[in-house]
Amino acid sequence: MSKKTDEEIRFILELFSKAEAQNIPLWLESGWAIDARLGKIAGEHEDIDLAYPAERLADFMAFLDVFQTANYEKTDYGFLLTVRGHLLDCEPCQAEDGKYELEGMPHGSCPETKEGVLNGIPVRCTSWETILWEYFYYLEEVPLSNWREKDFVSYRSVCEQLGSEVVTRQHAAFKSRNSGV
């Protein structure tokens, strides 16, 4: 494991631990969620994708301000922020019936249970189905011919975890929910 990846893991664990101490649940998304769910690091990451409770945005921002932050950028889905040299790509999840859900994702997108592990420490991650749907959205934005090798490797890992029947069902549900998008 590279020094950069080791530093990122330590940072993620510190961030999650301190957020939890303030009762702010966080979920890893995308590449880090895949690695945590598999319990192994597949390679380098460009950023750290996080989901946070939308109704706790002010608390989350105040919490992040304690760290060395820079380069805040609002996006159409949330915000980007550099914290101690690590790029955070943050997306709000909404409270629905006592659970958190990401907009436009399958039900159960932000499980309460810690279903991933980094350095032997359990962390919350978005669901496998949600990670799969992220790839379905990515396919709409980026043609396969422009995918990087790591995109294919990660997508294959997600599909292997879910199995072909679940992937087929989820793709049909995705297309049904997003027809006309």
C-alpha positions in Angstrom: 0.0 0.0 0.0 1.3 3.4 -0.9 2.1 6.1 1.7 -0.7 8.3 0.2 -3.3 5.5 0.5 -2.1 4.8 4.1 -2.5 8.5 5.0 -5.9 8.6 3.4 -7.1 5.6 5.4 -5.8 7.2 8.7 -7.6 10.4 7.7 -10.9 8.6 6.9 -10.8 6.8 10.2 -10.1 9.9 12.1 -12.8 11.8 10.2 -15.4 9.1 10.8 -14.5 8.7 14.5 -14.7 12.4 15.2 -17.9 12.8 13.3 -19.5 9.8 15.1 -18.5 11.4 18.4 -20.6 14.4 17.4 -23.4 12.1 16.2 -22.9 12.9 12.5 -23.1 9.7 10.6 -21.0 9.5 7.4 -20.9 6.9 4.6 -18.1 6.1 2.2 -19.2 6.1 -1.4 -17.8 4.9 -4.7 -14.2 3.6 -4.8 -13.5 3.8 -1.1 -16.9 2.1 -0.3 -15.9 -0.8 -2.7 -12.6 -1.2 -1.0 -14.1 -1.0 2.5 -16.8 -3.5 1.7 -14.3 -5.9 0.2 -12.0 -5.3 3.2 -9.0 -4.7 0.9 -7.5 -1.7 -0.9 -7.6 -2.1 -4.7 -5.5 0.9 -5.6 -5.0 4.6 -5.4 -8.0 7.0 -5.1 -8.4 10.5 -6.5 -10.8 11.6 -3.8 -12.9 10.5 -0.9 -16.6 10.4 -1.7 -18.8 10.8 1.4 -22.5 11.0 2.1 -23.8 13.0 5.1 -27.2 13.8 6.6 -28.7 16.7 4.7 -30.4 18.1 7.8 -27.0 18.2 9.5 -25.2 20.3 6.9 -24.5 23.2 9.2 -23.1 20.8 11.9 -21.1 18.9 9.2 -19.6 22.1 7.9 -18.8 23.4 11.4 -17.2 20.0 12.1 -15.1 20.1 8.9 -14.0 23.7 9.8 -12.0 22.3 12.7 -9.8 20.6 10.2 -7.6 22.5 7.7 -10.1 23.2 4.9 -9.7 24.9 1.5 -11.1 25.2 -1.9 -14.9 24.8 -1.2 -16.9 24.3 -4.4 -20.6 23.9 -4.5 -21.8 21.3 -7.0 -25.2 20.4 -8.4 -25.3 17.4 -6.0 -23.4 18.7 -2.9 -19.9 20.1 -2.6 -16.2 19.5 -3.0 -13.8 20.5 -0.2 -10.1 20.0 0.4 -9.4 18.9 4.0 -5.8 18.5 5.1 -4.9 18.0 1.4 -7.6 15.3 0.8 -10.3 16.1 -1.7 -13.7 15.3 -0.2 -16.6 14.9 -2.6 -19.7 15.3 -0.4 -23.3 14.4 -1.1 -26.3 14.8 1.2 -28.6 12.0 2.1 -32.2 12.5 3.2 -33.9 11.1 6.2 -36.8 9.0 5.2 -38.8 6.9 7.7 -35.9 6.9 10.1 -33.3 5.9 7.6 -31.0 7.8 5.3 -31.3 7.6 1.5 -29.4 9.2 -1.4 -31.6 10.9 -3.9 -32.0 8.9 -7.2 -30.6 5.8 -5.7 -32.3 2.5 -4.7 -33.9 2.1 -1.3 -31.4 1.2 1.5 -28.7 3.4 0.0 -27.2 4.5 3.3 -27.4 1.5 5.7 -27.1 2.3 9.4 -24.9 -0.7 10.0 -21.2 -0.5 9.4 -20.7 -2.9 6.5 -17.2 -1.9 5.5 -13.8 -2.3 7.1 -10.6 -0.1 6.9 -7.6 -1.3 8.8 -9.8 -3.6 10.8 -12.1 -0.8 11.8 -15.8 -1.0 10.8 -17.1 2.0 8.7 -20.4 2.9 7.1 -20.6 2.6 3.3 -23.3 3.0 0.8 -25.0 -0.2 -0.3 -23.6 -2.4 -3.1 -26.8 -1.6 -5.1 -26.1 2.1 -4.7 -22.5 1.7 -5.9 -23.9 -0.2 -8.9 -26.3 2.6 -9.7 -23.4 5.1 -9.5 -21.9 3.1 -12.4 -25.2 3.2 -14.3 -25.2 7.0 -14.0 -21.5 7.1 -14.9 -22.3 5.1 -18.1 -24.8 7.8 -19.1 -22.1 10.5 -18.7 -19.0 8.7 -19.9 -18.9 6.3 -22.9 -17.2 2.9 -22.2 -14.5 3.9 -24.7 -13.5 6.6 -22.2 -13.5 4.4 -19.1 -10.1 3.9 -17.4 -8.9 0.4 -16.5 -9.7 1.0 -12.8 -13.3 1.9 -13.7 -13.7 -1.5 -15.4 -12.0 -3.3 -12.5 -14.2 -1.6 -9.9 -17.4 -2.2 -11.9 -16.5 -5.9 -12.3 -16.0 -6.1 -8.5 -19.4 -4.7 -7.8 -21.1 -7.0 -10.3 -19.3 -10.0 -8.9 -20.5 -9.1 -5.4 -24.1 -8.7 -6.5 -24.3 -11.5 -9.1 -25.7 -11.2 -12.6 -29.4 -11.6 -11.7 -29.3 -8.7 -9.2 -27.3 -6.6 -11.7 -29.9 -7.2 -14.4 -32.8 -6.5 -12.0 -31.1 -3.3 -10.7 -30.4 -2.1 -14.2 -34.1 -2.6 -15.2 -35.1 -0.7 -12.0 -32.6 2.1 -12.8 -33.9 2.4 -16.4 -37.5 2.4 -15.2 -36.8 5.1 -12.6 -34.7 7.2 -15.0 -36.6 6.9 -18.3 -36.6 10.2 -20.0 -33.6 11.5 -18.1 
